[in-house]
Structures are given as C-alpha cells and as structure tokens.
C-alpha cells in the first residue's frame, strides 16, 4: 500500500493527526489530535448539559416517557446560545479532519514520489 493512502486512511478513519504521527511529524499530528479531542470533549459536555435537565423532567413526571414533553424540552434546549458554540466546534472538527486527511495524503505522496 502506498504511503499516501496509508496516511490518509489513518487520519481519515482512525484519528485525525495519526497519519502525521505515522510520517514522524509528531508536533503537527499531536496538535491536530489535541484540537479534535478538546473540541469533541467540549461538545460532549454541552450535550450532557442539555440532556440532564430533560432527564430530570422525565423523572419528575414519574418516569413516564411522553414524546410531546421530550420534544418540547429538546426544542427549548436547542434555542440556547450554546448552539452557536456547538456549531462552531463542529465546524472546527470537520475542518481539522479534512485538513488532516489532505495533509497526510500530501506528505505520503511526496514520500511515494521520492521513493521512501
């Protein structure tokens, strides 16, 4: 398998930045990994912060699952200003992921052409 394909698959399917680490560009790879992991962690915290009040409302209602109540609670939670932060982080993750794949492919392609 060519280096360009290995790097792109590692960064695209396993973890963004892993292709760079594979090519021994440790600082670049770790930076990409940290940005992705930090962004996903903040996104998970935002999701949990929105989900917990909904679960508390379900418990307060006796544990019955009322679809209309859940739908109303979800719609109210989705209108908060956290949505802008969440969408910005999602965009950051997507951009970093694509850049990691393209960069790993480009580095691998250079290695393939040089014969390494």
N, C-alpha and C positions, 0 to 999 in steps of 0.2 A: 504494500500500500504506500502511496506517495506521502511525503511529509506534509504537503499542503492539505491533503484530505484528512490525515490524522489530526493535525492541529485544529482544523475547522470542526471536525466531529467532537473532539474533546471539549472545545469551547462552546459548541452549539448544543450538544446533547448531554454532557455531564455537568460542567460548571464553567461559566464564562471566566476566562483567565487561565484555565487549566492548559489550554493549548500554548499559551505564552510560557508557562512554567515548563511544559514539555520541551520547549525550544530553549530553555535555560535563560529566559528573560524574566527572572524572578520578581523584580520590583514591579514591572508592568503587570504581570499576572496576579501578584498579591494585591496590588492596588485595585484591579478590576474585581477580584473576589471580595475584597472588603466593601467596595461600593455596593455590589449586588447584595451581599449578606446584610449590611446595615440597612439598606433600603427595604429589603424583604422583612427584616425584623420590625422596623417601624410600621410597615404596612400591616403586619400581623397584630401588633399592639393596637393599632387603630381599629382593626376588625373586631378584636376581642372587646375593646371599649364600647363598641356599638352593639355587640351581641349580648353582653352580660345584662344590660337593662331589659332587653327583650325577654331573656330567660327569666329574669326576676318577675316580669309582668305575667308570664305564663304560670310561674309558681304561685303568685299572689291570687291568680284566678282559680286556684285549686288544682293546678296541673293539667287542666283540660286544654287541648290544643284547638284553638279557634283560628281558622285560617284568616278570617277577616281581621281579627285583632293583630295577628302576626304581620299581615300585610300593611296595616296602618302603622304599626310600630316601625317596621322596616322603612316605609316611606318617610316617616318623620325623622328617622336617624340618617337617612340618605340626604336630607336637605341641609345638614350642618356644614359649617365651613371646613370641616376636616376632609370633605370630599375633594376640595382643591388640592390639599396636601397629598392625599392618597393618589389622585390622578397624576400629580407631578412626579411622585415617586415611581408610579407605574411607568410613566414615560421615560424616566431616568433608567429604570431597569431594562426596558426594551432597547433603548439607545445603546446602553453599555453592552447588552447581549449581542446586538448586531455588530457593533464595533469590535468586540472580542473575536467573533467568528471571522469577520473580514480581515482583521489584523493577523490572526493566527494563519489564515489561508495565505495571506500575502507573505508572511515570514517563511512559511513552509514552501511556497512557490519559489522564493529566492534560493532556498536551500536545495530544492529539486533541480533548479537550473544550474547551480554551481557544482552539483554532483555530490553533495554531502548527504 
